[in-house]
C-alpha cells in the first residue's frame, strides 16, 4: 500500500486526533520528502498569540515519521520505529500557515535497509524545518529515530 496525503490524514483523524483537531495536515509525500502544514488559530495558540510549540512539534514529527512509515511499508519485514530524542529551536513567532518539510527520505531508506541486513537497531537524526507564508524559518526540529527489525 502506497502512502498518500489523504491516507495519512485519515490516519491522523483516527489514531492521532489531537494533531488532526489542531489542523496538522500532510500535503505531500514521496520517497525523499514530506511536507506537512498547520495553520495558527485559536485552538492551537499559546497565551502570546502564536502557535503553541507542541503543535509545531506534532507537525514536524509527522513530516519525519511519515517518511519512516513510507519506507517501512515497502518491505515485507516487521520493523519497529521509535523517536529516541528530539531537539528544537524557535526563531520567530509562528503565525499564519506554517509548513514543515523533511528531505531525509534517502537517509531513512539506508537505515531501514541496514536494519534488515543486520537485524540490529539503527538510529539516525532527521531534520524538519518550519517556515511561515513569507518562507521565513520559524522553527527547526531534529528527531532521532530508531528503526529495528522485530
SVG drawing of the C-alpha trace seen along z (x, -y; Angstrom):
<svg xmlns="http://www.w3.org/2000/svg" viewBox="-11 -37 35 47">
<polyline fill="none" stroke="black" stroke-width="0.4" points="0.0,0.0 1.5,-3.3 1.1,-6.1 -0.6,-9.3 -1.5,-12.6 -5.2,-11.5 -4.3,-8.1 -2.0,-9.8 -4.6,-12.5 -7.2,-9.8 -4.7,-8.0 -4.3,-11.3 -8.0,-11.6 -8.4,-8.0 -5.1,-7.5 -3.8,-11.0 -7.0,-13.1 -5.3,-15.8 -3.0,-16.6 -5.9,-16.4 -8.1,-18.7 -5.2,-21.2 -5.1,-21.3 -2.0,-19.3 -2.2,-18.0 0.1,-16.2 0.3,-18.0 2.9,-15.9 4.9,-12.8 7.3,-10.9 10.4,-8.7 12.6,-11.6 10.4,-14.4 7.4,-15.0 5.5,-18.3 3.1,-19.0 1.2,-22.2 -0.7,-23.6 -2.4,-27.0 -2.3,-29.1 -5.8,-29.6 -7.4,-29.8 -7.4,-26.1 -3.6,-25.7 -2.3,-29.1 -0.4,-29.9 -1.0,-32.9 1.3,-35.0 -0.9,-34.8 1.3,-32.5 1.3,-28.7 1.9,-26.5 5.3,-24.8 3.7,-21.3 1.6,-21.8 4.7,-22.7 6.4,-19.6 3.5,-17.4 3.6,-18.7 7.4,-18.5 7.5,-14.9 4.9,-13.8 7.0,-15.1 9.8,-12.9 7.7,-9.9 5.7,-9.7 8.9,-9.2 9.9,-6.4 6.5,-4.8 6.6,-5.2 10.0,-3.3 9.0,-0.6 5.8,0.3 7.8,1.0 9.3,4.2 7.8,7.5 9.7,7.4 8.4,6.2 10.3,3.2 9.7,1.1 10.1,-2.7 10.6,-5.0 11.7,-8.6 14.6,-8.3 15.4,-12.1 14.4,-15.4 15.8,-18.9 14.1,-22.1 15.0,-25.8 12.4,-28.5 13.5,-31.6 10.3,-33.6 6.6,-33.7 4.7,-31.1 1.6,-32.8 -0.4,-32.1 0.2,-28.8 3.4,-27.0 4.9,-24.5 7.3,-21.8 9.5,-19.9 11.8,-17.0 14.1,-15.9 15.7,-12.9 13.9,-10.1 17.2,-8.7 18.8,-8.6 15.8,-6.6 15.9,-4.2 19.5,-3.4 18.8,-2.9 15.9,-0.5 18.0,1.4 20.8,1.7 18.5,3.0 17.0,5.5 20.5,6.7 22.0,6.8 19.0,7.3 20.5,4.6 18.8,1.4 19.8,-1.7 19.5,-5.3 19.5,-8.5 18.7,-12.1 16.1,-13.6 15.5,-17.3 12.3,-19.2 12.3,-23.0 9.2,-25.1 8.6,-28.2 5.8,-30.8 4.0,-32.1 6.8,-34.5 9.2,-31.5 10.9,-32.7 12.1,-30.0 10.1,-29.9 11.4,-26.7 13.8,-23.8 13.3,-20.3 15.7,-17.4 14.3,-13.9 16.5,-10.9 14.6,-7.9 15.4,-4.3 14.4,-1.5 14.9,2.1 13.9,5.4 11.4,7.2"/>
</svg>
